[in-house]
Every structure is written in structure tokens, then in C-alpha cells.
Amino acid sequence: MAATKWEYRRRWAHLFNEMSIMREMGEEGWQLCGVYIALLYFKRPLQQ
């Protein structure tokens, strides 16, 4: 069985735009996989 390959992206966020960024990324198929200070880290399976 082949392992899933992922693409990753990070976005700067702050209190006033955090939810809209998460909504936008979710609609594009991204999954939130980490948060560090003002950065949100996302991943999604690579389109092949």
C-alpha cells in the first residue's frame, strides 16, 4: 500500500482573521495540523 503524500502550507493569522482563514482553507480541502504563535499550519493530500 502506498503512503499518502501531503502538501503543506502555512498562513499568518491574528485574532481578527483567524476564523476566515480556517474557513477558506477548509473549503479548499486543507486540514489544520498545527498552530504556533501567529502561524497556522495546514496539510492536504497531493493531487496526482
Backbone torsions as a table, in degrees:
resi	resn	phi	psi	omega
1	MET	NA	132.6	-178.5
2	ALA	-80.1	142.0	178.1
3	ALA	-76.4	146.0	177.2
4	THR	-71.3	133.4	175.5
5	LYS	-100.6	140.2	-174.8
6	TRP	-117.7	152.1	167.2
7	GLU	-111.4	148.3	-174.3
8	TYR	-123.2	152.8	177.8
9	ARG	-151.2	146.9	174.6
10	ARG	-125.2	148.3	-178.1
11	ARG	-133.9	138.1	173.2
12	TRP	-75.0	138.7	179.9
13	ALA	-142.9	157.3	172.3
14	HIS	-141.9	178.0	-173.3
15	LEU	-52.1	-35.6	-172.3
16	PHE	-87.8	-14.5	-179.3
17	ASN	-125.5	1.7	-175.7
18	GLU	-58.1	-48.8	-177.5
19	MET	-67.2	-37.6	179.4
20	SER	-68.5	-35.2	176.2
21	ILE	-65.1	-45.7	-179.5
22	MET	-64.1	-38.3	177.9
23	ARG	-64.4	-48.0	-179.6
24	GLU	-60.2	-47.0	-178.4
25	MET	-66.2	-39.4	178.4
26	GLY	-61.9	-39.6	178.4
27	GLU	-65.3	-25.5	178.8
28	GLU	-91.0	4.1	175.7
29	GLY	92.9	8.2	179.4
30	TRP	-83.4	146.9	176.3
31	GLN	-114.0	133.3	175.8
32	LEU	-69.1	126.1	-178.8
33	CYS	-125.4	-1.9	177.3
34	GLY	-175.7	156.2	178.0
35	VAL	-138.3	133.2	176.2
36	TYR	-143.6	111.9	-177.5
37	ILE	50.5	-101.8	-177.2
38	ALA	-109.1	15.6	-179.6
39	LEU	-112.3	134.8	172.6
40	LEU	-108.6	130.0	-179.9
41	TYR	-106.7	131.7	-178.2
42	PHE	-125.7	156.1	173.5
43	LYS	-142.8	156.5	172.3
44	ARG	-154.3	154.0	178.9
45	PRO	-61.6	141.0	177.4
46	LEU	-65.3	136.4	175.7
47	GLN	-82.0	118.6	-178.5
48	GLN	-122.9	NA	NA
